[in-house]
Amino acid sequence: MGSYRIKTKGIALSFVIFRGLKSPNLTYFNPNFALEMKTILLKIICLSLLMGCTKEQETAPPPINDSPPILIQLAENYEQLPEKEIAKNLNYNTYAQYAMPTEEYGHGVLGDKIEAKQLVVVVDSVFYEYTLPNDYVFEDIRPRLYDVDGDSKLEFITIRTNVFQGGGIAIYKIVAGQLIEYAYVPEIGTPNRWLNIVTIADLDNDGILELVWIETPHIGGIVKVAKINSGALEVLTEKAQYSNHAIGERNLCLSVLTEQLNTKPFYVPNQSRDKIIGFTFSDNELFTFEEIPQTVDFSKTLASQYNFSNLIEEVDNCIIVN
């Protein structure tokens, strides 16, 4: 406001003097002098305008930013896993990562023996934490973000392992300001046995998401399907001799989801890695949709090794660390 008053006063004063120079009472002045004075006053008006605008720009307050970006807070305020993977969905303003590294479980299926004890979630800049009890770890690289119950809020899908019972799956959600367990797949039942998620999608178009995973992908891998509801998930159908992971690899992206003929076939390699098999799911059963003769490199994503039709990109479920 100070700059505005300076500017207007300067213009008003210049205007008064300018009109005075045109008065008949000043005709005895030297015309050249009057012309010079008019020129000077015009310059004063222009300078007043310029100074006012410049001062306003200089005194504009800087933008206020009370906290560092979420990604920096997640990195600086928590001890991350070596991969430092963070899941994020900016449409929902949601982030998730694993933290609190531990070596209490020596399986090492993902290339090292470091797993996580804590899930950290950020929604609308609010931080939530879930720390596992004794004998449990997250044997995983990055949480997956999906709205599994249709409430327009994201849930957090993890691979959770019991050190005596092997791998399972746990889904977490925020309820009444707390991060809690929403649903789970029970552990395999034997230590040093793991599973890997294949896809999370409404495969039969009934409005309920299915969760598909391969149990023990290194030992006769079994494709299993369950509908996602709260509580323990019930396996509806299964087929053996498939795989979507190699021991020691950080590639969890050996499956794809497509949309063809009003169905959603998903594809995984067979156990011998010389074929890619497409499955559909309907009436609570798995059906073979397609067999593709193709040698599969388990260090690369499956999508990069074959030209799949109408591929549905699953960014949250395609996890690979080089």
C-alpha positions in Angstrom: 0.0 0.0 0.0 2.9 2.4 0.7 4.1 2.1 -2.9 0.6 2.8 -4.2 0.4 6.1 -2.2 3.9 7.2 -3.4 2.9 6.6 -7.0 -0.5 8.4 -6.9 0.9 11.4 -5.1 3.7 11.8 -7.6 1.2 11.7 -10.5 -1.2 14.2 -8.9 1.6 16.7 -8.2 2.9 16.4 -11.7 -0.6 16.9 -13.1 -1.1 20.1 -11.1 2.2 21.6 -12.3 1.5 20.5 -15.8 -1.8 22.3 -15.9 -0.2 25.4 -14.3 2.2 25.6 -17.2 -0.7 25.9 -19.6 -2.2 28.9 -17.6 -2.5 32.2 -19.6 -0.8 33.9 -16.6 2.5 32.2 -17.5 2.7 33.3 -21.1 5.6 35.6 -20.2 7.7 32.5 -19.5 10.2 31.5 -22.0 8.4 28.9 -24.3 11.5 26.7 -24.4 11.5 26.7 -20.6 7.9 25.6 -20.5 8.5 22.9 -23.0 11.5 21.6 -21.0 9.4 21.6 -17.8 6.6 19.6 -19.5 9.2 17.0 -20.7 10.6 16.7 -17.2 7.2 16.3 -15.7 6.3 13.5 -18.1 9.4 11.7 -17.1 8.4 12.1 -13.4 5.0 10.5 -14.2 6.6 7.6 -16.0 9.2 7.1 -13.2 6.5 7.2 -10.5 4.6 4.5 -12.3 7.7 2.4 -12.8 8.9 2.8 -9.1 5.4 1.9 -7.9 5.3 -1.4 -9.9 8.8 -2.3 -9.0 8.3 -1.7 -5.3 5.2 -3.8 -5.2 7.0 -6.7 -6.9 9.9 -6.5 -4.4 7.7 -6.4 -1.3 5.4 -9.3 -2.3 5.7 -11.9 0.4 7.4 -15.2 -0.5 5.3 -18.4 -0.6 5.1 -20.2 2.7 6.3 -23.8 2.9 6.3 -25.1 6.5 7.6 -28.6 5.8 9.9 -30.4 3.4 8.4 -32.6 0.6 6.9 -36.0 1.7 9.6 -38.0 -0.1 12.3 -36.2 1.8 10.5 -36.7 5.1 10.2 -40.4 4.4 13.9 -40.7 3.6 15.1 -38.6 6.5 12.7 -39.5 9.3 12.7 -43.3 8.7 15.4 -46.0 8.2 14.5 -47.3 4.8 15.3 -50.7 3.2 18.4 -50.7 0.9 16.1 -50.4 -2.2 14.6 -47.2 -0.9 11.4 -47.9 -2.8 8.4 -45.7 -2.2 4.9 -46.3 -3.6 3.0 -43.1 -4.5 -0.3 -42.1 -6.0 -0.5 -38.4 -6.4 -4.2 -38.5 -7.4 -5.0 -39.8 -3.9 -2.1 -37.8 -2.3 -0.9 -41.2 -0.9 2.6 -42.6 -0.2 3.8 -45.9 1.3 7.1 -47.5 2.1 8.7 -50.2 4.3 11.1 -49.1 7.1 12.9 -50.4 10.1 15.3 -53.0 8.5 15.9 -56.3 10.3 17.9 -59.5 9.7 15.8 -61.6 12.1 14.6 -63.8 9.1 17.5 -65.3 7.1 15.6 -66.4 4.0 17.2 -64.0 1.6 14.8 -64.8 -1.3 15.0 -61.2 -2.6 18.8 -61.1 -2.8 19.7 -60.2 0.8 18.6 -61.1 4.3 17.3 -57.6 5.1 13.6 -57.4 5.5 11.3 -54.7 7.1 9.4 -54.5 10.4 7.4 -51.4 9.7 4.9 -50.1 7.1 4.8 -46.3 6.8 1.9 -44.6 5.0 1.2 -40.9 4.2 -2.3 -39.7 3.2 -3.0 -36.0 2.8 0.3 -35.2 4.6 -0.7 -37.3 7.6 1.8 -40.0 8.6 0.7 -43.5 9.8 2.8 -46.4 11.0 2.2 -50.1 11.5 5.0 -52.0 13.3 4.9 -55.8 13.1 5.1 -57.9 16.3 7.9 -60.3 17.0 8.4 -63.2 14.5 6.9 -61.2 11.6 8.6 -59.3 8.8 7.6 -57.7 5.5 9.5 -59.9 2.9 8.8 -57.5 0.1 10.3 -54.5 -1.7 7.5 -52.0 -2.0 3.8 -51.9 -0.8 1.1 -51.9 -3.5 -1.6 -49.2 -3.5 -5.2 -50.3 -4.5 -8.7 -49.3 -3.6 -9.8 -52.9 -2.7 -13.1 -52.2 -1.1 -14.5 -49.4 -3.4 -14.5 -46.6 -0.8 -12.4 -44.3 -3.0 -9.5 -44.6 -0.5 -6.4 -46.6 -1.2 -5.5 -49.7 0.8 -1.9 -51.1 1.2 -1.1 -54.7 0.0 2.0 -56.3 1.4 3.9 -59.6 1.5 4.1 -60.4 5.2 6.0 -63.4 6.5 6.1 -65.3 9.8 9.6 -66.6 10.5 8.2 -70.0 11.5 5.3 -70.3 9.0 6.6 -68.7 5.8 5.0 -66.1 3.5 1.5 -64.7 3.5 -0.3 -61.5 2.3 -1.6 -58.7 4.5 -3.8 -55.8 3.4 -3.9 -52.7 5.6 -6.3 -49.7 5.5 -6.8 -46.5 7.5 -9.9 -46.6 9.8 -10.7 -43.9 12.3 -7.2 -42.4 12.1 -5.4 -45.7 12.6 -3.6 -48.0 10.1 -5.0 -51.5 10.8 -5.1 -54.9 9.2 -8.1 -55.3 6.8 -7.6 -58.7 5.2 -4.9 -61.4 4.9 -3.8 -64.6 3.2 -2.7 -67.1 5.9 1.0 -68.1 5.8 2.1 -71.1 3.8 2.9 -73.1 6.9 6.6 -73.8 6.5 9.5 -71.4 7.1 11.6 -70.3 4.1 8.6 -70.6 1.8 7.5 -67.4 -0.1 4.8 -66.2 -2.5 4.6 -63.4 -5.1 1.6 -61.4 -6.1 0.4 -61.8 -9.7 -2.4 -59.2 -10.1 -5.1 -57.4 -8.2 -8.2 -56.8 -10.4 -11.9 -57.5 -11.0 -11.2 -60.5 -13.3 -14.8 -61.7 -13.6 -16.5 -58.2 -13.7 -18.7 -58.8 -10.6 -17.6 -55.6 -8.8 -15.3 -57.4 -6.4 -11.5 -57.4 -6.8 -9.7 -60.7 -7.0 -6.2 -61.2 -5.6 -4.0 -63.6 -7.5 -0.6 -64.9 -6.3 1.8 -67.7 -6.9 2.7 -69.7 -3.8 6.2 -71.1 -3.7 7.1 -69.9 -7.2 10.5 -71.7 -6.9 9.1 -75.1 -6.0 6.2 -76.2 -8.2 4.5 -72.8 -8.0 0.8 -72.7 -7.4 -1.4 -70.0 -8.9 -4.1 -69.1 -6.4 -7.1 -66.8 -6.6 -9.2 -65.2 -3.8 -11.9 -62.5 -3.7 -10.8 -59.6 -1.5 -13.1 -59.1 1.5 -12.3 -58.3 5.1 -10.7 -61.0 7.2 -9.0 -64.2 6.0 -9.2 -64.6 2.2 -10.6 -67.9 0.9 -8.8 -69.6 -2.0 -11.4 -70.3 -4.7 -9.3 -72.1 -7.3 -5.6 -73.0 -8.0 -3.3 -74.5 -10.6 0.2 -75.7 -10.2 3.6 -75.6 -12.1 3.9 -71.9 -12.7 6.4 -69.2 -11.5 6.9 -65.4 -11.4 10.1 -65.1 -9.5 13.7 -66.5 -9.4 15.6 -66.9 -6.1 17.8 -63.9 -5.4 16.1 -61.6 -8.0 14.6 -58.2 -7.2 12.2 -58.6 -10.1 8.6 -59.0 -8.9 7.2 -58.0 -12.4 6.9 -61.4 -14.1 3.1 -61.2 -14.8 0.9 -59.0 -16.9 -2.9 -58.2 -17.0 -4.7 -57.6 -20.3 -8.3 -57.0 -21.5 -9.6 -59.0 -24.4 -13.1 -60.0 -25.6 -14.7 -58.6 -22.4 -12.4 -60.6 -20.2 -9.2 -59.8 -18.3 -6.7 -62.6 -19.0 -3.5 -62.5 -16.9 -0.3 -64.1 -18.0 2.6 -65.8 -16.1 5.5 -68.1 -17.1 5.3 -71.8 -16.6 7.6 -73.5 -14.1 10.1 -74.6 -16.8 10.2 -71.0 -18.2 9.7 -72.0 -21.8 6.0 -70.9 -22.1 3.8 -67.9 -21.1 0.3 -69.0 -20.0 -2.7 -66.8 -20.1 -5.6 -67.5 -17.7 -9.1 -66.2 -17.3 -11.2 -66.4 -14.2 -15.0 -66.9 -14.1 -17.5 -68.9 -12.0 -14.8 -69.2 -9.4 -12.5 -71.2 -11.7 -9.3 -70.6 -13.7 -9.3 -71.4 -17.4 -6.4 -71.5 -19.8 -6.9 -68.7 -22.3 -3.7 -68.9 -24.3 -0.3 -70.7 -24.4 2.6 -68.8 -25.9 5.9 -70.6 -26.7 8.4 -68.2 -25.3 11.6 -68.6 -23.2 11.4 -66.2 -20.3 14.3 -64.3 -18.8 13.5 -63.9 -15.1 15.7 -60.9 -14.7 13.5 -58.8 -17.0 9.8 -57.8 -16.8 7.4 -60.1 -18.6 5.8 -57.2 -20.5 9.2 -56.4 -22.1 9.6 -59.9 -23.5 6.4 -60.3 -25.6 4.0 -58.0 -27.4 0.8 -58.6 -25.4 -2.5 -57.3 -26.7 -4.4 -54.6 -24.8 -2.0 -54.6 -21.9 -3.4 -53.1 -18.7 -0.5 -51.3 -17.0 -0.2 -52.2 -13.3 2.4 -49.7 -12.1 1.9 -50.5 -8.4 2.3 -54.3 -8.9 5.2 -54.1 -11.3 8.1 -53.9 -8.9 11.7 -54.3 -10.2 15.0 -53.1 -8.7 18.1 -53.3 -10.9 
